[in-house]
């Protein structure tokens, strides 16, 4: 056990990158539940999780520069780091856009409930569009993570 405490992780990036991956997956699962069941609780849960995913994506992006500097000279990193950085920026924006879509859906849901002849729940087309945006953020996060994982664990064929 003492061996574990003899070492340190000098940068936060390798730790932080896991949070947006997991959180975006969870947000997508709750968005899918909202799409299928049309329950506002799933929508709210997805939005909250997406908010935390955005915070963690920004944190991971901001800590990436130090990791990049520490990894200079590693051939696979030198080859893929710009692609990874660009993908991370796109992913962060898409996670933010997905959060805006979810919050907008909450707004429209509440607006629809406040009308006299309202039916509970959101319209199907809104649920589909919002889910597709959240899913796009998931795909982007996956692609960014794949590039990062390749930089750490990849070998040439």
C-alpha positions in Angstrom: 0.0 0.0 0.0 2.9 2.4 0.7 4.0 2.1 -2.9 0.9 3.8 -4.1 1.6 6.9 -2.0 5.2 7.1 -3.2 4.0 8.4 -6.6 2.0 11.4 -7.7 0.0 12.3 -10.8 1.6 15.6 -11.8 -1.4 16.8 -13.9 -5.1 16.5 -13.5 -6.0 15.8 -17.1 -5.8 12.0 -17.0 -8.2 12.0 -14.0 -10.6 14.7 -15.2 -11.2 13.2 -18.7 -13.1 10.3 -17.3 -15.9 12.4 -15.8 -17.3 14.0 -19.0 -17.3 10.6 -20.6 -19.3 8.9 -17.9 -21.6 11.9 -17.3 -22.5 12.3 -21.0 -23.3 8.6 -21.2 -25.6 9.0 -18.2 -27.2 12.1 -19.6 -27.8 10.3 -22.8 -29.4 7.4 -21.0 -31.8 9.7 -19.2 -32.5 11.6 -22.4 -33.4 8.3 -24.0 -35.7 7.5 -21.1 -37.3 10.9 -21.5 -37.7 10.2 -25.2 -39.4 6.9 -24.6 -41.5 7.6 -21.5 -42.0 11.4 -21.7 -41.4 11.9 -18.0 -40.2 15.3 -16.9 -38.0 13.7 -14.1 -35.9 12.1 -16.8 -35.5 15.4 -18.6 -34.5 17.2 -15.5 -32.0 14.5 -14.5 -30.5 14.5 -18.0 -30.1 18.3 -17.8 -28.4 18.3 -14.4 -26.1 15.6 -15.4 -25.3 17.4 -18.7 -24.5 20.5 -16.6 -21.9 18.6 -14.6 -20.6 17.0 -17.8 -20.0 20.5 -19.3 -18.2 21.7 -16.1 -16.0 18.6 -16.2 -15.4 18.9 -20.0 -14.3 22.4 -19.6 -12.0 21.4 -16.8 -10.6 18.5 -18.8 -10.0 20.8 -21.8 -8.2 23.4 -19.7 -5.9 20.9 -18.1 -5.0 19.4 -21.5 -2.5 22.0 -22.3 -0.2 21.1 -19.4 -0.5 17.4 -20.4 0.4 18.3 -24.0 3.5 20.1 -22.8 4.6 17.1 -20.6 4.1 14.7 -23.5 6.1 16.5 -26.2 8.4 14.3 -28.0 6.3 11.2 -27.8 5.7 10.3 -31.4 2.1 9.1 -31.2 1.2 12.2 -29.1 2.9 14.5 -31.5 0.9 12.9 -34.3 -2.5 13.1 -32.7 -2.5 15.9 -30.2 -3.9 18.6 -32.5 -6.7 16.3 -33.6 -7.4 15.4 -30.0 -7.4 19.1 -29.0 -9.8 20.0 -31.8 -12.1 17.1 -31.0 -12.1 18.1 -27.3 -13.1 21.7 -28.2 -15.9 20.5 -30.5 -17.1 18.0 -27.8 -17.1 20.7 -25.1 -19.2 23.0 -27.4 -21.6 20.1 -28.2 -22.0 19.2 -24.6 -22.9 22.9 -23.9 -25.3 22.9 -26.9 -26.9 19.7 -25.6 -27.4 21.4 -22.2 -29.0 24.4 -23.9 -31.3 22.0 -25.8 -32.3 20.2 -22.6 -32.9 23.4 -20.7 -35.0 24.7 -23.7 -37.0 21.5 -23.6 -37.6 22.1 -19.9 -38.8 25.6 -20.7 -41.1 24.4 -23.5 -42.4 21.6 -21.2 -43.3 24.1 -18.5 -44.8 26.6 -21.0 -47.0 23.8 -22.5 -48.2 22.8 -19.0 -49.2 26.3 -18.2 -51.7 26.5 -21.1 -55.3 25.6 -20.5 -55.7 22.7 -22.9 -52.2 21.3 -22.3 -51.5 17.7 -22.4 -48.8 16.5 -19.9 -45.4 15.9 -21.4 -43.4 17.2 -24.3 -44.1 16.9 -28.0 -42.5 13.9 -29.7 -40.6 15.9 -32.2 -39.0 18.0 -29.4 -37.9 14.9 -27.6 -36.5 13.4 -30.8 -34.5 16.5 -31.7 -33.2 17.0 -28.2 -32.2 13.4 -27.9 -30.3 13.5 -31.2 -28.4 16.6 -30.0 -27.5 14.8 -26.7 -26.5 11.7 -28.7 -24.3 13.8 -31.0 -22.5 15.1 -27.9 -22.0 11.5 -26.8 -20.6 10.5 -30.1 -18.2 13.5 -30.1 -17.1 12.7 -26.5 -16.5 9.1 -27.6 -14.4 10.2 -30.6 -12.3 12.5 -28.4 -11.8 9.8 -25.8 -10.8 7.3 -28.5 -8.1 9.7 -29.8 -6.9 10.3 -26.3 -6.9 6.6 -25.5 -4.9 6.0 -28.7 -2.3 8.5 -27.6 -1.9 6.7 -24.3 -2.3 3.1 -25.2 -2.0 2.9 -29.0 0.5 0.9 -30.9 1.3 1.0 -34.6 0.0 -1.8 -36.8 
